[in-house]
């Protein structure tokens, strides 16, 4: 019979191992929020300027199109042209968020996945209340790593703080719903408060990061400045911006 193997010694049939596994993954995606429906030469010139100023931000990162500010952008040829321009710039667009009822079928036709993410995802009132009650009952799950984080590793603390006793290599990612603490050199990327916690902070003994982000607000190595490099510091949100402060 298909899907079974026979043990020659006993004659009993055993179930064969499945040729695949279905496993969950936490993906850090970057959102490109469109603020205008005029996708002209001026739009792409400004986009190119942004890419030149922060090349590390979008390097090999999954990209979402945030359509929340352009609900009337429903021209299929215009959206197709946007995708072609973005992919020509080696941006890995895979989905849309905050799409209107008219935009969702267009997105699917273009091979984009409508995604509900973070605090922008609408939920029914009763469902949201039930979820909040459950979350209050669940204890935080802080993660403590006592070894360095190597390049290519992604470490996620979905319900708490993330602490690394050691250094974080370039090309690694730290992701936490709460705070991030690094007792060593922080290279790579660090995303704290990923579910919208604007009180979250990032602490590191020596700062050399490619990207720092809290609740979706980010700064790349190009915009951090040399005066904050190799410093022991904390990172936090203030006045709608990401602030870096040396710890003395």
N, C-alpha and C positions, 0 to 999 in steps of 0.2 A: 504494500500500500504506500502511496506517496506520503512523505513526511515521517516515515517510520524506518528504523533499522532493526535488524534481527541479531541478537546475541547468539553466535553459533554454538556456544557451549550449552546454553540453557534453552534455546529456542524461543525465548521471550522477546517480544517487540519492545523497543524503547523509542521515545520521541526524539527525533533528530534536533540538533541545535538550530535555532533560527539564524538565517543569514544576515540579520540586521538587528539593530536596537533603536528604540525611540527614546531619546533623552532630551531633557530640558536644557536650555542654555540662556544665560543672561547676556544680552548684546548691548553694547554701548553705541548708540546711533547719534549722529549729528543731524539737527533739523535746520533746513534752509527755509526761513519764513519769507514768503513773498509779500511785499508791501505795496506792490503796484501791478496792474494788469498790462502795463506798457513794457513788454519784453523786447525792447529795441536795442540798438547799438549802445546807447548810454547805459542800459542795464548791464550788459555783458562787460562793458569797460569797467564799471564799478566792481563787478564780480571778479574780474581778473586782478584788479588792484587789491581786493581782499585776499585772494589766493596768494598773491605775491607777498603780502604782509604777514600772513600766517600759514605758511605751507605745511607746518606740522599738524595743524588742526584737522585737516581733511585727508591726511595721508593714510590711504587704505581703510578709511572709516566708512561704515554703512551710512547712507544719507537718506533722510526723509524730506519730502516737500510738505511744508506747513501751509495749507491753503486757507487758513482761518480768516485772513484779512482780504482775500480775493474770492468771495463766494460766487461772483459773476464771471469768473474765468472758466468758461465752459466750451471754448472753441477747441475741438479735438486737434486740429492742425497746429494751433498755437502751443498746446501742451506737448504735442509730439516734437515740435521744433525745440522746445525748452529741454526736453530729455536728450535730444541729439546733441545740443550744445553742451549740456552738463557732462554727458558721457565722453564727448570729445575732449573735455578737460580732465578726464580720468576720475570723475566723481561717480561713486558707486550708488546710484539711486535705486532703491528697491521698493519704496512705498510712499504713501501720503498720509497725513494726519489732518484733522479738523476739516475734512472734505465735506462739502454740502451734498444734499441728496442728488443734485444734478451732476456733481463731479465724481461721485463714487463709481458709477458705471463706466465713465470715461477712463478713470484710472485703471479699472480692471481690464478694459480693452487694450490699454497700453502696457499691460503686464505689471502694474503697480499694485501693491497690497494696501488696502485701507487699514490703518493701524490706530488703535485707541491706546494712548500712552499717558502716563503720569496723571497730574491733577486736571488735565484738560479733557479726560475721558468722561463722557456723561454716563451717569448711572441712575437707575430708578431710586427714588427716595427710600423706599423700604429696604432695597438691596444695599444701599449705601449705609444706612443705619445699622443693619445687621453686620456688615463687614467691619465697621468701626468698633462695634461691641466685641467682635471676635478678636480684633487686633489689640484691644485693651487687655484681653485675657491672656494673650500670648506674651511670654517674657522676651526681652531682647536677646538676640543671639550674637554677642560680640565675638569677633574672631581675633585670635592672637597667633601670630607666626613668629617662630624663633629662628627662622632661617632666611637668608636673602631671597628676594624675588627675582627670578631670572628673566631675561629678555624673552618676550613671547608669552609669558604667563599672564593670566587674568585672574585676579583674586577678588571675590565678591562677598560682601557682608550685607545680605539682603534685609536684615532686621537688627541693625545695631552698628557699633563702631568696629573699625578695622585697625589693628595695631601690628606693626612690623618691627621686630627687634633685629635690625640689620638694614642693609641697603637695598634699594630698588633699582634694577638695571634699566637702561634705555630700551624702549620697546615693550616694557611691561605696563600693565594697567592695574590700578587699585580702584575698586568701586565699593561705596558704602552708603547705606541709607542714613547713617549718622556721621560721626567724626572719623578722620583718618590721622593716625599717629605713626610717624616713621622715625625710629631711633637709629639713624644712619643717613646716608645720602639718598635723597629722593630724586631719581631720574624718571624717565617714562611719563605716564599720565596718571593723575589722581582726580577722581570724581567723588566728592562728598555730597551728602544731602540729595541723592539722586531722585528721591521721590518728592522733592519740593521742600525739604527742611532747610529754610533759609538761616537757621541758627547754627547749622553744622559748621565745623571748622577743620582746617588741615594744619597739622603741626609736623615739622620736620627738623632734624638736627642740622642738616646741610642741604640747601635747596639748589637743584640743578635740573628742574623738571622741564619736560617738553610741553606739558599742558597742566594747568590747575583749574578745577571747576567746582563750584558749589551751587546746587539747585539750578543748574543749567547756565549759570553765568561763568564765563571762562576767561583766562588769559593764557597766551602761548609764550614760549621762551623769548620770542622776538619782542613781545610787548611788556615783559616783566622788567627788563633792565638789568645792567651789569651790577648795579649797587645792591641788588637783592640776591645775587648769585653767591653760592657757597655760604650763605648766612643761615643761622638758626632762627627760624621764624614761624609765625602763625599766619594763616590765610582765613579771611572772613568776609562776609558781605556787609557793606555799609553804603547808604545813599545809592542803592541800585547798582553798585559796582563792586568788583573784587579787589580787596585791599590786602596788601602784604605788609607785615609789621615784624621788625626784628625783635627777637627775644633776648634780652641781655641779663 
